[in-house]
């Protein structure tokens, strides 16, 4: 996919380089970079992806996404975003051809009960002769996929890749457990949710959110900050 197509609809990105660059994949870990990949240098809790630009370059990255300005004398294409995680999520949706727009997607958030609801809905959909898939706390599973979950809601490139694979397998409905971390870190931006469900809110994850108000605001984003289905 050409870089200019990857960036379609992605706001607040300053472009410096070749917009006709062919992008073969997207990675947020320098170890996963392959030739002609876009590397997203994200700021983490302990480390900053900016520190791994040299490794990504050695592995063949051809374009770089960061909130920092382009380094001096850096020759590769550089994308400076106001919010790198927002840009990564929207680029990932574009790269995988917006798979969520071609199936029904249900997002479930709340402190407790998300996993139970996915199991209940999954069985209801199966009994209705539909083909559901689930991305959640226990596992990521579909017709030809079942793997233990590393986290409740995957990072945006992984999430969009899974949706694309599930769509290719004929999935009609995807049930996604959406954690407060995922909402705060923009992982589900670019997903068109048909239905958003809220279970409950109780004191949890305050080591990350610090206050119940912050925790609630993160959960609320599922209903107000996500891309909706196109008409």
C-alpha positions in Angstrom: 0.0 0.0 0.0 1.3 3.5 -0.9 2.0 5.7 2.1 -0.4 8.4 0.9 -3.2 5.8 1.0 -2.1 4.5 4.4 -2.5 8.1 5.7 -6.0 8.7 4.3 -8.2 10.2 7.0 -5.4 10.4 9.5 -5.3 13.8 11.1 -2.5 15.9 12.6 0.4 14.3 10.9 3.3 16.3 9.5 4.8 14.5 6.5 8.4 14.5 5.5 9.4 12.2 2.7 8.0 10.2 -0.2 4.3 9.8 -0.1 4.4 7.2 -2.9 6.6 4.9 -0.7 5.2 1.3 -0.8 4.5 0.0 2.7 4.5 -3.7 3.2 3.6 -3.8 6.9 3.3 -2.0 10.2 5.2 -2.7 13.4 5.4 -1.1 16.8 8.2 -3.3 18.0 11.6 -2.9 16.2 12.1 -6.6 16.4 9.1 -7.2 14.2 10.1 -4.8 11.5 10.7 -6.3 8.0 11.8 -4.6 4.8 9.6 -1.7 3.7 7.7 -1.6 7.0 6.3 1.5 8.8 7.8 1.5 12.3 5.7 3.3 15.0 8.0 4.6 17.7 5.6 4.8 20.5 6.2 6.1 24.0 5.7 3.3 26.6 5.5 3.2 30.3 9.2 2.3 30.7 10.8 2.9 27.3 10.3 5.0 24.3 10.2 3.5 20.8 12.3 6.4 19.6 15.3 4.6 21.3 14.9 1.7 18.8 14.8 3.6 15.6 18.3 2.4 14.7 17.3 -1.3 15.1 14.2 -0.7 13.0 16.3 0.9 10.4 18.7 -2.1 10.3 15.7 -4.4 10.0 14.5 -2.6 6.9 11.9 0.0 8.0 11.3 2.5 5.2 9.0 5.0 7.1 8.8 6.1 10.7 6.0 7.4 12.9 6.7 9.4 16.0 5.5 12.3 18.1 9.1 13.6 18.0 10.5 15.7 15.1 12.6 14.1 12.4 16.2 13.6 13.6 18.9 15.7 11.9 20.3 14.1 8.7 17.8 11.3 8.8 17.1 10.2 5.3 14.0 7.9 5.6 10.4 9.1 5.4 9.3 10.6 8.7 5.7 11.1 10.0 5.4 13.4 13.0 2.0 13.0 14.7 0.4 14.9 17.4 -0.9 11.6 18.8 1.2 8.7 17.5 -1.1 6.1 18.9 -4.1 7.6 17.1 -2.2 7.7 13.8 -1.0 4.1 14.3 -4.6 2.9 14.9 -6.0 4.7 11.9 -3.1 3.7 9.6 -3.6 0.1 10.7 -7.3 0.2 9.8 -6.4 1.5 6.3 -3.6 -1.0 5.8 -6.0 -3.9 6.4 -8.8 -2.3 4.3 -11.1 -1.4 7.1 -12.2 -5.0 8.0 -14.6 -3.8 10.8 -16.7 -2.1 8.1 -17.5 -5.4 6.5 -18.8 -7.3 9.6 -20.9 -6.6 12.6 -18.8 -5.6 15.6 -19.8 -5.5 19.2 -17.6 -3.7 21.8 -18.0 -4.6 25.5 -16.4 -2.6 28.3 -16.8 -2.5 32.0 -14.8 -3.6 35.1 -16.4 -7.1 35.3 -18.6 -9.3 33.1 -17.0 -8.6 29.7 -15.9 -12.2 29.2 -19.1 -13.7 30.4 -21.1 -11.6 27.9 -18.8 -12.6 25.0 -19.4 -16.3 25.8 -23.2 -15.7 26.0 -23.4 -13.7 22.8 -21.1 -16.1 21.0 -23.4 -19.0 21.7 -26.5 -17.0 20.8 -25.0 -16.1 17.4 -23.9 -19.7 16.8 -27.5 -20.9 17.5 -28.7 -18.3 15.0 -26.5 -20.0 12.3 -24.1 -17.0 12.2 -20.3 -17.2 12.4 -19.0 -15.2 15.4 -15.4 -14.5 16.6 -14.2 -13.2 19.9 -11.2 -11.0 20.9 -11.0 -11.0 24.7 -9.3 -11.7 28.0 -9.2 -15.5 27.7 -8.5 -16.0 24.0 -8.7 -14.7 20.5 -10.8 -17.2 18.6 -12.6 -17.6 15.3 -13.4 -20.4 12.8 -9.7 -21.3 12.2 -8.1 -19.4 15.1 -7.8 -20.0 18.9 -4.8 -18.5 20.7 -4.4 -17.5 24.4 -4.7 -13.8 24.8 -1.6 -11.8 25.7 -3.8 -8.9 26.7 -7.6 -8.2 26.8 -7.5 -5.9 23.7 -4.5 -6.2 21.3 -2.5 -3.3 20.0 -4.1 -1.7 16.9 -2.0 -3.4 14.2 -2.6 -6.8 15.7 -6.3 -6.1 16.2 -6.8 -5.0 12.6 -4.9 -8.0 11.3 -7.0 -10.4 13.3 -10.2 -8.7 12.1 -9.0 -9.0 8.5 -8.1 -12.7 9.0 -11.5 -13.4 10.6 -13.3 -11.6 7.8 -11.5 -13.8 5.2 -12.7 -16.9 7.2 -16.3 -15.7 6.8 -16.9 -14.3 10.2 -20.1 -12.3 10.4 -19.9 -10.9 13.9 -16.9 -10.0 16.1 -17.2 -9.6 19.8 -14.4 -7.4 21.3 -13.7 -7.0 25.0 -12.5 -3.4 25.1 -10.3 -2.6 28.2 -9.9 0.9 29.7 -6.2 0.6 28.8 -7.0 0.0 25.2 -9.4 3.0 25.1 -6.9 5.3 26.8 -4.1 4.1 24.4 -6.3 4.5 21.3 -6.1 0.8 20.3 -9.6 0.6 19.0 -9.7 3.8 17.0 -10.6 3.0 13.4 -13.0 0.2 14.4 -16.6 0.7 13.3 -18.7 -0.6 16.3 -22.3 -1.5 15.6 -23.1 -1.9 19.2 -21.3 -0.8 22.4 -22.1 -2.4 25.7 -21.2 -1.2 29.3 -21.4 -3.7 32.1 -20.4 -1.9 35.4 -17.7 0.2 37.0 -15.9 -0.6 40.2 -12.5 0.3 41.7 -9.9 -1.4 39.6 -6.8 -0.4 37.5 -6.4 2.7 39.6 -2.6 2.1 39.5 -2.9 3.2 35.9 -5.9 5.6 35.9 -5.2 7.0 39.4 -8.8 8.2 40.0 -12.3 6.7 39.4 -13.1 9.8 37.3 -10.2 9.1 34.9 -11.2 5.4 34.8 -14.8 6.3 33.9 -13.7 8.8 31.2 -11.6 6.1 29.6 -14.5 3.7 29.5 -16.8 6.4 28.1 -14.6 6.8 25.1 -16.0 3.6 23.6 -19.3 5.4 23.1 -18.0 8.8 21.9 -14.6 8.6 20.3 -14.7 5.7 17.9 -15.3 5.8 14.2 -18.8 4.8 13.3 -20.1 2.8 10.5 -20.1 4.5 7.1 -23.4 5.0 5.5 
